[in-house]
Amino acid sequence: MEFFKPVEFQNEDKKPAIEKSEKVKCLILGSGPAGYTAAIYAARANLKPVLYTGMQMGGQLTTTTEVENFPGYPDGVTGPVMMEDMKRQAERFGAEVRFGLATDVDFSGSSHKVIIDDNTEIIASTVIIATGATARYLGIDAETRYAGMGVSACATCDGFFYRGKDVAVVGGGDTAAEEAIYLAGLCNKVYMIVRRNVLRASAAMQTRVMNTPNIEILWEHQAVDLFGENGVEGAVLVRKKGTPEEEIRRIRIDGFFLAIGHTPNSEVFRKFIDTNETGYIKTIPGSTRTNVPGVFAAGDVQDPVYRQAVTAAGTGCMAAIDAERYLAELPE
């Protein structure tokens, strides 16, 4: 049911007047594997879900060329095609998919209010947060230039394409160490590009890296550019940048993997939703429930460990089932 009379969203920031207000049973925020899977299950449960895509319709997978590790696609599939398949499946069962971004929320009452694009208020009985996480990049132009052509932020997703080749991993923490070790099992050689002269990874991970013969650590190096005709063929590094010993070095590689962390897209919810120290939404173990009854979280926004499309889809299914059960238990 929609109300077109303008109303004010009550807060102290004097935000723009709301142009439209609407009540829904199930609101899903995010259009990656978690969001679309939640929409499929919620629609089949007759929750009449409304899904807002966020600014990147289809999520991170729309920037991926080949996806070969998602069940059901034996010959592989491009990220955009897979996400369009999920969208069409959700819409087939009655999910309403809209383009828009959550810009504010109020989870203080029994109803959950979400502001979309600063002008639409959605009052939802249940909310599924599936806004994902954004990989951190170095900020060099070449990362954009070679996106999908040798630059990746997920070794587990894309390492298979670099079997027998030389690659580089940027970072010195546990994630970088894990990805370097994973890639070492597939690739001919793995360079770890480390800005400092020490690793931040745990002692156990450092030992594993040091004991892996085809990993070479490039201490006190920073990547400043990439080169190649039809994809990454090498990287330009600066050793001991800003010191009298500074020097330029070029290495030949086929893949360039960023492992300097992800930023969960949870900022707008943190006034009401508990997160860990890095911003990932906390969920009650064994469920997708957050600290706010009726609000659930699925996918990479609550998963700092696996960050895979298939695990995101699994938690999207869980969130829809959790939302259905929550609604069933509400008093008439």
VENCOR-V543860 format. One record per helix or strand of 2 or more residues. SS is the DSSP state (a for helix, b for strand). FROM is the first residue (numbers start at 1). TO is the last residue. If there is no record, write none. Layout:
[[SS FROM TO] [SS FROM TO]]
This chain:
[[b 2 3] [b 20 29] [a 33 44] [b 50 52] [a 59 63] [b 66 67] [b 77 78] [a 79 92] [b 96 98] [b 102 106] [b 112 116] [b 120 129] [b 133 135] [a 141 145] [b 151 152] [a 155 162] [b 166 170] [a 174 184] [b 189 193] [a 203 210] [b 215 218] [b 221 227] [b 234 239] [b 247 252] [b 255 258] [b 262 264] [a 267 269] [b 295 297] [a 299 302] [a 309 329]]
